[in-house]
Every structure is written in structure tokens, then in C-alpha cells.
């Protein structure tokens, strides 16, 4: 009897029933599944938990049951109303302050003849070097009712108060800290909007007799409105998830800020037990709010393209002549820099020299200052462990996010246009709509539930996966990079017999490398700043450096005794981040020069 060797040569009908699946198809499928696992699965568990009771039980425990009690408690108990009102005050006030400062800075740099604009651009970015937790720590020292530098200065000029008058544990104090800290973000995005706007319409307004303010009101603002609103929406989404300022200032102010509404039920629930259901109910409501803001943001960014006024050879930037007003402009620039960066840094350095915060005098500096806090920190194993874990987590999470983003960006750009591609594009971009607090709680719930099968809770690996959810930053960068690559290069590779995977590896990756490395460095920098996710998920054996710093700030970490150590750690943390920021800027500028050279060649 004849034996058919199928392995040596398959019959035609067998080959038809077993189509080949390319390596690139498998890689793309794996990337989509991993992105789904990072974004959707934890959120699904969190949403499910909002409908499970009792509130102190995990959603899949044998004693848990389906109920609306959590949502009923949130809505009927008045908690949701108070949270919406307080969060609206905090977000609205801080975003408005950031917008005013950021737009003024951007307009001075991009639309006026201010001397040394390039240098000023770099200087304005300096406050972004200071991590959010360190900045909040500095403002806590600056606004302290009795010993705060600002309050001491006010009382020296107007001796009407024994303490204060600025109260940091209040909504104005929280809005001031968050608003000044968020101005750099507005400046960066609005600078791009102003830089790309043609000045012909403004010139026409001036020729017709319109003054500067009239031109701004009738021409500049209407043209920029879609772009400004898009930046406002994005900043609101980010501010909703802010945790550092509400944690350090909001509890003392009695504020019902959204991020605190998730944190407090977990750490300080009824009868000393975590109230998972209540926290999940709040997270569910605010996830709906942030995704609604993201929908408006995506519509505005598409609409902004209709108002583009950069038209190739016809484009000519118009700069307003400041004349003697340049002195007022410099006063505003350096005033912002002093308040947002220099004074907080000086206060932190001062606080690191003394066991207790003392008056800033030359006598105290020369006779009482010591470097003991720095010696303690340098000998602290928790500091070095936190620094090492921060580096590892930020590096691995950035690598995962950038790898996924490049694969999915290539799939979306080169794939067939249709609903699947549009959904994938929206899906990869939507991680920006997930507040850090919601993401942290979602991962917290998910890995507690699956801890029996995936035992990574309390390790750095849960932090690596949680940090990786920020794919939108890297995705938009990779998407723009793929759009710039001509299809002819891939077609030539395919004509030469190369597979899709070989083309992606040998042709696309080298061309995408500058975009990928720039996105990686940015995500690494953000990961080194990250506090919210780490404080939800880390324990004593997996704390990152921001959490170690927070433990020094908290009363349970030693109170006033730990103040100089916390300040010294904050200074060292800022220096490390400054070095990273310098590397990011150097690399991006170098790649920009290299790309210009390639284009010229």
C-alpha cells in the first residue's frame, strides 16, 4: 500500500485548507491582544466591581452578589454631588489659571519680537523638570501658615496676621499649586498652535486700523479657538486624574476631589476594611466623564485642521513689536520662572539643611545649616532601592509601550481603511482618556482578583504593566512617523522577495528609530515622575523613588524629623530628572539635525 508523505509535499486540497499565516500577522495580533489586556481587561474588572456587593468584598468572591447598592450609595448619599462640585472647582480653576499663564507665555515667544526667544523657550520649560510630588512638597513648605516663605513675606509687609494669610489647605491653595504647575503643558501645546498660524489675517486687521487687542479678540482667538479648546479638554482629562496635590493639600482642606474618593475608601474604609465597591462606583462615573471629554477632544482636533492657515510659500510669520513693553514681558517671564521653579527649589534646598524649617537668614545658613540629611539619604537602602526600581520600571514600561505603538501604528496606517482600522486607531489613542487614578485602581482590582493565577501583586512587574498603559503618547508619535515613510520603500522590499516581517524589521524600523527613541525617552521621563500608579500598587519591597519620598513626607514616616530627609531626597530626585531631561532634549535635537541632513542629501 502506497504511503503519502504529506510533510514532504502537501496535496493541493490540503494547502487550500491550511492557509499560511505570516509572522507579521501573528506579531500584529499579539500586539493588539496585549494592548487589549493592558487597557480593557483591568477596566472591565473595575466596572464589574461597581455592581458587586457587599462593598468590602472582591467582585469574584463566593460571598459576592450583583447589586446596585454601590451606585445607590454614591448617588443618594450626596457623595457624588459633592465630588462633582469640588472636582469641578479644582479642575476648572487650575486649568483656567494654567491657560492664562501658558497662553501669555506662548504668545510672547511665538508672536512677538521678544529678544532671545529661543533661550526663553528653554527657560520656560525648566519648571517641568521638577517632578509633581517634589513641586507639591516645595509648595507645602512655601505656603505653610506659620513658617511658609510666602506668608512670612506678606506678614513682613502687612503685619495684620499672626499666621497666614494664605492657607494652603484650601481650594485657592490647591488651584494655585496645580495651575502654576500645569502652565508649562499649555505653553508647549499652544506654542505649536501659534507657530503654525499664518499672520496674513492679523496683518490685514492691522492695516484696516485694528489695534493689538482688537486683532487678538476678532482674528487671533477665533482662528485658534478649536486648537485652544482641544488643549483645554486634554488638560482637563489629565487634571482630573491628578493625585499629588489633592493628597498633600486636599485632605486638610476637606475637599471631595475625585482622586481622593478612590483612594480613601481603599486606605481608610469603614471598619478598617477597604470598600472596593464604593471606590469602583466613583471610578466608573469619572471614567464616563473623561471618555466624554476625550470624545470632544478628538472632534476638536479634527475640526482644528479646517482652520489651518499655514499654506506653503504664502506662509509668513508676523511678530508684534513690543518696544518698551519688552521689559514688562521679561518681568512676567522671570516672575513665572521664580514662582514656578526657582523659589520652590531654593525652599527645598533650605529645608534640607535644618531639622525644622527655620527663618531664611544668613546667620542660620552659616551657623546652623548641615548636610546631615544628605548623608542619611545616601546611606538609606530604601533610597537606592527605590531609585533602582524606578529605573527598571520606567525602562521596561517605555519599551513595551513603544513596541506596541510602532506595530499598531504601522497596521493602522498601512491597513485597509474601514471601521476596524478606525476602532483600532481610537483604541490605541484612548489611553489618554484614562485618568492615572482610575488606571491605578483598575490594575489594583484586577491583580488582586487574579493573584492566584498571576501572582505579581506587590512586585515591580505589576508596575511595569501598569505604567505601560500609556500607549497614546508613543502611538501618535509612531503614527506620524509611519505617515512620513513613502510606501515605495516597502513595495521595493516586497518586490525583492522580502516578507512583511523582514520589510518591517529592515526597512521601517531603521526609519522609525528616531521617533521610537524620542517616544521612549519621553515615556521613560514620565515613568520616573509617576507617583499615582506606584502609590496604589507598590508595597515596601517594590516602592519606587516617588513613593519612598512620599513616605518621608507623611507623618507616619517620621513627621518633622523626616522633613530634611524628604527635602534632600526631593532635591536629588529633581537633579536626576534634570539629567534625564537634558538627555532627552539633546537626543531629540540631534535626531532633528540628522533628519534635516538626510532630507537635504
SVG drawing of the C-alpha trace seen along z (x, -y; Angstrom):
<svg xmlns="http://www.w3.org/2000/svg" viewBox="-31 -103 60 105">
<polyline fill="none" stroke="black" stroke-width="0.4" points="0.0,0.0 1.4,-3.4 2.1,-5.9 1.6,-9.5 4.3,-11.7 2.2,-14.8 5.1,-16.5 7.3,-16.3 4.7,-17.8 1.2,-18.7 -1.7,-17.8 -3.4,-20.8 -6.6,-20.4 -4.6,-20.3 -2.8,-23.5 -6.1,-25.2 -7.5,-24.2 -4.4,-25.3 -3.5,-28.9 -0.2,-30.3 -0.2,-32.9 2.6,-35.4 4.9,-36.2 3.8,-39.9 0.2,-38.9 1.0,-36.9 3.0,-39.8 0.3,-42.3 -2.4,-40.0 -0.2,-39.6 0.3,-43.4 -3.5,-44.0 -4.2,-41.3 -1.5,-42.7 -2.9,-46.2 -6.4,-44.9 -5.0,-43.2 -3.4,-46.3 -6.3,-48.7 -9.6,-46.8 -9.3,-43.8 -8.4,-45.8 -11.1,-48.4 -13.6,-45.6 -12.9,-44.1 -13.2,-47.5 -16.5,-48.2 -17.8,-44.8 -16.7,-45.6 -19.0,-48.6 -22.0,-46.3 -20.9,-43.7 -21.6,-43.7 -21.1,-43.8 -18.8,-46.7 -16.0,-45.2 -15.8,-42.0 -13.8,-41.4 -16.1,-41.0 -15.4,-37.3 -15.5,-36.1 -18.1,-33.4 -19.9,-35.7 -20.2,-38.5 -23.5,-39.2 -24.8,-41.5 -26.3,-44.7 -26.8,-48.4 -26.0,-49.3 -22.6,-50.8 -24.1,-53.2 -27.1,-53.9 -24.8,-54.8 -22.7,-57.1 -25.8,-58.9 -28.2,-59.1 -25.6,-59.7 -24.6,-63.0 -21.1,-61.9 -21.3,-62.1 -22.8,-65.6 -20.1,-66.9 -17.4,-65.2 -18.6,-66.6 -18.8,-70.1 -15.4,-70.0 -13.6,-68.4 -15.1,-70.9 -13.8,-73.8 -10.4,-72.2 -10.1,-71.2 -11.8,-74.3 -9.8,-76.8 -6.4,-75.2 -7.0,-74.7 -8.1,-78.4 -5.0,-79.6 -2.8,-77.3 -4.4,-78.6 -3.9,-82.2 -0.3,-81.8 0.5,-79.3 -1.1,-81.3 0.6,-84.5 4.0,-82.8 3.3,-81.1 2.1,-84.4 5.2,-86.3 7.6,-83.7 5.8,-82.9 4.1,-86.1 6.3,-89.0 9.8,-90.2 10.9,-89.5 14.8,-89.2 16.4,-85.9 13.2,-83.9 14.9,-80.6 16.7,-80.9 13.4,-82.0 11.7,-78.9 14.2,-76.6 14.0,-78.6 10.2,-78.3 10.5,-74.5 12.6,-74.4 9.6,-74.0 8.6,-70.8 11.9,-69.3 10.7,-69.2 8.5,-66.1 4.9,-66.8 5.3,-65.3 8.5,-67.3 6.8,-70.5 3.8,-69.9 6.3,-69.3 8.0,-72.6 4.7,-74.5 3.7,-72.8 6.8,-74.4 6.3,-77.7 2.7,-78.2 2.9,-76.8 0.7,-79.1 3.4,-80.0 6.8,-79.2 6.0,-79.4 8.1,-81.8 5.2,-83.5 3.2,-84.0 6.3,-85.4 6.9,-87.9 3.2,-89.0 3.3,-89.5 6.5,-91.4 4.9,-94.0 1.4,-93.8 1.6,-92.8 -2.1,-92.3 -2.0,-88.5 -0.3,-86.2 -0.4,-83.3 -1.2,-83.0 -2.9,-84.7 -2.5,-82.2 -4.0,-78.8 -2.5,-76.0 -5.2,-73.6 -7.9,-75.3 -9.3,-75.3 -7.4,-78.6 -4.2,-77.0 -4.8,-73.8 -5.7,-75.7 -2.7,-77.9 -0.3,-75.0 -1.9,-72.9 -2.5,-75.8 1.1,-77.1 2.4,-73.6 0.3,-72.9 1.2,-76.1 4.2,-74.5 1.9,-71.9 -0.3,-74.7 2.7,-76.6 4.2,-73.7 0.9,-72.9 -0.2,-76.4 3.2,-77.4 2.8,-74.8 -0.7,-76.3 0.6,-79.8 3.8,-78.9 1.7,-77.3 -0.7,-80.2 -0.3,-82.5 0.0,-86.2 -1.6,-87.4 -5.0,-87.8 -3.6,-89.7 -1.7,-92.0 -4.9,-92.6 -6.6,-93.6 -3.8,-95.9 -3.8,-97.5 -7.6,-98.1 -6.9,-100.1 -7.4,-97.3 -5.4,-97.6 -3.5,-94.8 -6.2,-93.9 -8.9,-94.1 -6.9,-91.9 -6.4,-89.4 -10.1,-89.4 -11.5,-89.3 -8.8,-87.5 -6.3,-85.5 -8.7,-84.0 -11.4,-82.9 -8.8,-81.2 -7.1,-79.5 -10.3,-78.6 -10.6,-74.9 -6.9,-74.4 -7.2,-76.1 -10.4,-74.1 -8.6,-70.9 -5.7,-71.7 -8.2,-72.7 -10.0,-69.4 -6.8,-67.4 -5.6,-69.3 -8.9,-68.7 -8.6,-65.0 -5.1,-65.0 -6.0,-67.2 -9.0,-65.0 -6.5,-62.2 -4.0,-64.4 -3.3,-62.9 -0.2,-64.6 -1.8,-68.0 -5.2,-66.6 -3.3,-64.1 -1.0,-66.6 -3.4,-69.6 -7.0,-68.2 -7.3,-66.1 -6.5,-69.0 -8.9,-71.2 -11.7,-68.6 -12.1,-68.5 -14.0,-65.8 -11.7,-65.5 -12.3,-62.6 -8.8,-61.0 -9.3,-61.1 -12.7,-59.5 -11.0,-56.4 -8.0,-56.5 -9.8,-57.0 -12.2,-54.0 -9.2,-51.7 -6.9,-53.0 -9.5,-54.2 -12.7,-52.4 -15.5,-51.6 -14.5,-49.3 -10.9,-49.5 -11.7,-47.4 -11.2,-48.5 -14.5,-49.5 -13.8,-48.2 -17.4,-48.7 -17.6,-52.3 -14.2,-53.1 -15.2,-51.3 -18.5,-53.2 -16.7,-56.5 -14.1,-55.3 -16.9,-54.2 -18.6,-57.6 -15.5,-59.6 -14.3,-57.2 -17.5,-58.1 -16.7,-61.8 -13.2,-61.6 -14.1,-59.5 -16.8,-62.1 -14.0,-64.8 -11.8,-62.6 -14.6,-62.4 -14.9,-66.2 -11.1,-66.5 -10.9,-64.1 -13.7,-66.0 -11.9,-69.4 -8.6,-68.1 -10.2,-67.0 -12.0,-70.4 -8.8,-72.3 -7.4,-71.1 -10.1,-73.0 -8.7,-76.2 -5.1,-75.6 -3.6,-78.7 -0.1,-77.5 -0.2,-77.5 3.3,-76.7 5.0,-79.6 2.3,-82.0 3.1,-81.4 4.9,-84.3 5.0,-84.6 4.0,-88.0 5.6,-89.3 4.3,-92.1 6.8,-94.8 6.9,-95.2 9.0,-98.3 9.3,-99.3 6.8,-96.6 9.5,-94.1 10.6,-95.0 7.1,-94.1 7.3,-90.9 10.6,-89.9 9.2,-90.7 6.3,-88.3 8.6,-85.6 11.1,-85.8 8.3,-86.2 6.7,-83.0 10.1,-81.2 10.8,-82.5 7.4,-81.3 7.2,-78.1 10.8,-76.8 13.5,-79.0 11.8,-79.8 10.4,-76.2 13.9,-74.8 15.5,-77.3 13.0,-76.5 13.6,-72.7 17.4,-73.2 16.9,-75.4 14.6,-72.8 17.2,-70.1 19.8,-71.9 17.8,-72.0 15.9,-69.5 13.0,-72.0 12.1,-74.8 13.7,-78.0 13.7,-81.6 15.8,-82.2 18.7,-84.3 22.4,-84.4 23.0,-83.7 21.0,-80.4 22.7,-79.5 26.3,-79.9 25.8,-78.8 23.1,-76.1 23.0,-74.5 24.2,-70.9 24.4,-68.3 23.3,-65.5 20.1,-64.9 22.1,-64.1 24.4,-61.8 21.3,-59.9 19.7,-59.7 22.9,-58.4 23.2,-55.7 19.5,-54.8 18.9,-51.5 15.3,-52.4 16.5,-55.4 18.9,-53.3 16.3,-50.5 13.6,-53.0 16.0,-54.6 16.9,-51.2 13.3,-50.1 12.2,-53.4 14.9,-53.0 13.9,-49.4 10.1,-50.0 10.4,-53.2 12.7,-51.5 10.7,-48.3 7.3,-50.0 8.5,-52.5 9.9,-49.6 6.6,-47.8 4.5,-50.9 6.8,-52.0 7.0,-48.5 3.2,-48.1 2.7,-51.5 5.0,-51.0 3.4,-47.8 -0.2,-49.1 0.7,-52.4 2.0,-50.5 -1.1,-48.3 -3.4,-51.3 -1.6,-53.4 -0.8,-50.7 -4.0,-48.7 -7.2,-49.0 -9.4,-51.9 -12.5,-50.7 -14.3,-50.5 -11.8,-48.0 -8.8,-50.3 -10.7,-53.4 -11.6,-51.5 -8.0,-50.3 -6.8,-53.8 -9.2,-55.2 -8.4,-52.3 -4.7,-53.0 -5.2,-56.7 -7.7,-56.5 -5.4,-55.7 -5.0,-59.4 -8.7,-59.4 -8.0,-57.1 -7.0,-59.1 -3.9,-57.8 -6.0,-57.3 -8.6,-55.1 -5.8,-53.2 -4.1,-52.5 -7.3,-51.4 -8.2,-49.2 -4.8,-47.4 -5.2,-47.1 -8.6,-45.4 -7.6,-43.2 -4.4,-41.8 -5.9,-41.2 -8.7,-39.2 -6.3,-37.1 -3.5,-37.0 -4.0,-33.2 -3.1,-32.7 -0.9,-35.7 1.0,-36.3 2.7,-39.6 0.9,-41.9 3.4,-43.7 6.3,-43.2 7.8,-45.6 6.2,-43.6 2.7,-44.9 4.2,-48.4 5.8,-47.6 2.4,-46.5 0.5,-49.4 2.9,-52.0 2.7,-50.5 -0.9,-51.5 0.2,-55.0 0.4,-54.0 -1.3,-57.1 1.9,-59.3 4.1,-56.8 1.3,-55.8 0.7,-59.3 4.4,-59.7 4.8,-56.4 1.7,-57.2 3.2,-60.4 6.5,-58.6 4.8,-55.9 2.9,-58.6 6.2,-60.2 7.6,-57.0 6.8,-56.5 5.1,-53.3 7.5,-52.8 10.2,-51.7 8.0,-48.8 6.9,-48.0 10.5,-47.8 11.3,-45.4 8.3,-43.2 9.3,-43.1 12.7,-41.9 11.0,-38.9 11.1,-40.1 8.3,-39.1 6.2,-41.7 8.1,-41.0 11.5,-41.4 10.3,-44.6 9.2,-45.9 12.4,-44.9 14.9,-46.0 13.2,-49.0 10.6,-50.5 12.3,-50.1 15.5,-51.9 13.5,-54.8 11.2,-54.9 14.1,-54.6 14.3,-58.4 10.6,-58.6 10.8,-55.5 13.7,-56.6 12.2,-60.1 8.9,-58.5 10.8,-56.0 12.8,-58.8 9.6,-60.8 7.8,-57.8 10.9,-57.0 10.9,-60.5 7.1,-60.3 7.7,-56.9 10.4,-58.3 7.9,-61.0 5.0,-58.6 3.6,-58.6 -0.1,-57.8 0.1,-54.3 3.0,-53.4 1.4,-54.5 -1.7,-52.3 0.2,-49.2 3.6,-49.2 4.5,-47.8 7.6,-48.0 9.5,-45.7 8.5,-47.4 8.4,-51.1 9.7,-53.4 11.5,-56.6 8.4,-58.9 6.7,-56.6 9.8,-56.5 9.8,-60.3 6.1,-60.4 6.7,-58.1 9.3,-60.6 6.7,-63.4 3.9,-61.6 3.5,-61.8 3.8,-58.0 7.3,-58.3 8.7,-60.4 6.9,-63.7 9.1,-66.8 12.1,-64.5 11.9,-63.3 11.4,-66.8 15.1,-67.4 15.5,-63.9 12.4,-64.4 13.7,-67.7 17.2,-66.3 15.6,-63.4 13.4,-65.8 16.5,-67.8 18.4,-64.7 15.3,-63.4 15.0,-66.7 18.7,-66.6 18.3,-63.1 15.2,-64.1 17.0,-67.2 19.8,-65.0 17.3,-62.8 15.5,-65.8 18.8,-67.1 19.5,-63.7 16.0,-63.8 16.5,-67.3 20.0,-66.5 18.9,-63.3 15.8,-64.8 17.7,-67.9 20.5,-65.6 18.0,-63.4 16.3,-66.5 19.6,-67.8 20.3,-64.3 16.9,-64.1 17.3,-67.6 20.7,-66.5 19.2,-63.3 16.4,-65.4 18.9,-67.8 21.0,-65.0"/>
</svg>
